[in-house]
Amino acid sequence: MGISTPTSIRRGLAALESTIPPGQMTPLHAHAEDEAIAVIGGSATVYSGEQAIQLEAGEELVVPAHELHAVRAGAGGVRIRSTTVVRCSGRYEDFLHAVAAPLPASALGCWPCVEEATSLASLAAIHDIRLAGPPGTLPAASAEPGAV
């Protein structure tokens, strides 16, 4: 008797909108597939590889698969649409909700607790997303905006 793979696990395209409050930042992460980030309103800086790219409303960027990146909202906050390939859109939305809770400024650069980091890593792994650092962490090669 062999082990079968559930047919309910299918990869698909997910396009979700989210709002990031002023100055807040996503965790440093990388996807197994390309990710398109479109700014719908406000502004953001995307730290990707060796670049810090400023995006305004109406602009978008494709982050290559496996490239570490993070998004920081501008002074007025940002509304973005993130499009990537995931295993399950609903579970991907769960992951986005889990990383959406803003941290106090004193917590940037570290996870509030080990349990939270473990929980987020588990949700990320479902979608082949690698978490490389908490909000506030930049890719090692990234420069600050304007230095590109």
N, C-alpha and C positions, 0 to 999 in steps of 0.2 A: 504494500500500500504506500503510495507516494503522498507528499504534502502538496496541496494545491494553493495557489495564490488567490486570495479573494478577488473576484472581478469588480467589487465595489471600489477598489483603489485604482482610480484612473486619473491621469494627469490632465489638467485643463487650464485654460487661460483665466486669470482673475484680474479684474480691474476694480479697485476699491478706492474711494475717496476718504481722506482723513484730514483733520485739522490739527495743526501743531501750534500750541500757544507761543507767544513771543519769547524768543531766546531759548526755547526748549529744543532738545536734540534727540534723535533716535539712537538706539544702541549702535555700535560699530558692528557691521554684519556683512555677509556675502551670500548671494543666492547661487544655486546650481545652474540657473538660467539667467539670461539677460533680464534686467528690470528697467522699464520705462518710467520715468518720474516726470509728471507734467504739473506745472504750477497753475492752478486755477485762479487763485487770488492771493494777494500778498507777495512775499518774497522769501527766498530761502538760499542757503549756501549748501551745496552738495560737496562733501569731502570724499573724493574718489581717487584711489591710487595716489598719484603725486600732485593732484590738482585740487583746488578749492574753486568751485564754479558757482557764480552768482546766477540765480534764475529769478525772473520776474513773471508776473501773470502772463500767460500765453506762451511761455517758453517751456521746453522740455529737454530731457537728457536721457540717453540710454546708457545705463551702467552695465558693462560687460559681465557675463557670468564669472563667478568666483572672485570678483574684485571687491576688496573690502571698501565699504562706504558708510557714510552717515549723513543725515540731513539735519541742518539747524535752521529753525524758523527765524525770519527777519524780525525787526523791531515791532512790526504790526501783526505778527503771526503769519501763518501760511495755510492755505488749503491746497492739498496735492492729490493727484490721482496716481496710484502706483499700479502698474500692469506687469504681471509676470506669470510664468507657468508654475502651478502648484498642484498638489495631489488632491486637494478638496477645498473649494472656495470658502465654505463655512468654517472649516478649521483654520484656514488662513486668516479669516476675519477674527477668530478667537485670538490668534497670535497678535494681530495688530491691536486689539483691545488691551491685551496684556502689557504691551510695551507702550501704550498710549498714556498711561497715568503719569502726569508730570512729577518729577522728583524735585525736592527743594534744592536750591543752589548749593547748599552744603553737601548734598549727596552726589553731585555730578562727579563722574570719574570713579565711582564705586557702586556696587549693588547694595541696596539697603540690607539684605541678608542672604545667606547661602541658599536658603529655601527658594527665594525668589529667583535667583540666578539659575538654579537647577530646574525650576518649573518653566522658565522662559526657554532654556536650552532644549527641554523636551518638546515644547510646542514648536520651536523652530525646526528641530530635527525632522518632524513630520513632513516638512516642506523642503527639505534639503537646504535649509538656511543655517549658516554657521555664525553663531554669535561670537564676536571677538573682543568685546568690551562693552561696558555699561555706557549709558548716555554721557556725552562729554568726551569720550575717547575718540581720537582721530587716527586715521591710518598713519603709520609712522612716517611715511614720505609726504603727507599732505602739508601744504603751506596754508597760511592764513589768507583770507580773501585779499585780492589785490596783488598778491605775490606770485601769481601764476604767470 
